Amino acid sequence: MPEHSISISLCMIVRNEEMTIARCLDSVRDIADEIIIVDSGSTDRTKEIVARYTDKIYDFSWIDDFAAARNYAFSMATKEYLLWLDADDVILESDRIKFLTMKKDFDRSIDVVNMPYILAFDALGGPNFTLRRNRLVRRNKGFQWIGAVHEYLAVGGNIVDSDIAIAHKSEQRDSERNLRIYEKRLEQGEEFTPRDLFYFANELNDHKQYRRAIEYYQHFLDTEKGWVEDQISACGKLADIYKSLGDLDHAQTYLYKSFEYDTPRAEFCCRIGFNHLNVGKYHQAAFWYKLATEIEKPINSWGPQIEACWTWLPHLQLCVCYDRLGRHELAYKHNEIARSYRPEDPQVLHNKKYLEGVLRIETEARS
């Protein structure tokens, strides 16, 4: 190992991950110098598969506390830096190569590296839903995980932003687990932090307990102590819920309310634009979609981002709006911008062919 290359312990907590664990561990080949696996009670072949990659497998009695399990995994590591992944995460090959380059030329004054976390991909395989997570941390700093559910890693010091992404390739999981933990804590009379209120509301929403979800999202917002990205997300979730309940007025109210917490985000502008487009208000729809194209994207934002709303989608929708308004040259212009992002998109190509025909007819009519 070159003198300036750092050593890395991969720390994972697992349970019944036989479908994904090999894929994950294969993706970190040459990156991890040590693999720490903490198993919280697997009954499938997880430990048998993991044994092909490491002998550092530790049992952990599950106590409904993810932070406790992750901190235990960190405590068993011996290398300079700690990397954490979930079993259904993977480092894609292009990012693996970038990671190896970073590892070889690493600046040891760095305490923390945060990385994009890709939670969803679009139909053409591009990243569509992303956020950021602290991924690689210096072991001797003793950073700790906090939170029984939806835990986070509390860090400080010299923190750098990386463009090396971790991809989440979700598989079927115990969808009731987190909700059970929250309900148990509630029954025991525990006072939820603003963060707990937000994530409990998310679990209720995921389980279609919409009225309770509304109650806890509103409770979270009323504290006025939540993280700004969670406040904005809560507005989006409330808009989704009210729309599903057929209450379009409240849905629209929460889209606008998101602007109280920070400058407008492209995701919300696109949603407002879509609502206007749906009822034939093309001028208003074009205003909001145009605003989405003009907003400066937050640099290395830690909140969730829908990449389409910051790139091609508002241009594609502007193409629709301007076509309906009879402004075909503008429609063509925005479709071409969308095509620069998605050159093989069938809808974009259809628009191109259609608009070229319309513009040719209009040119002939004027001559």
Buried (B, 14 or more C-beta within 10 A) or exposed (E): EEEEBBBBBBBBBBBBBBBBBBBBBEBBEEBBBBBBBBBBEBEEBBBEBBEEBBEBBBEBEBEBBBBBBBBBBBBBBEBBBBBBBBBBBBBBEEBBEBBBEBBEEBEEEBBBBBBBBBBBBBEEEBBBBBBBEBBBBBBEBEBBBBBBBBBEBEBEEEEBEBEBBBBBBEEEBEEEBBBEBBBEBEEEEEEBBBBBBBBBBBBBBEBEBBEBBBBBBBBBBEEEEBBEBBBBBBBBBBBBBBBEEEEBEBBBBBBEBBBEBBEBBBBBBBBBBBBBBEEEBBEBBBBBBBBBBEBEEBEEBBBBBBBBBBBBBBBBBBBBBBBBBEBBEBBBBBBBBBBEBBEEBEEBBEBBEBBEEBBEEEEEEEE
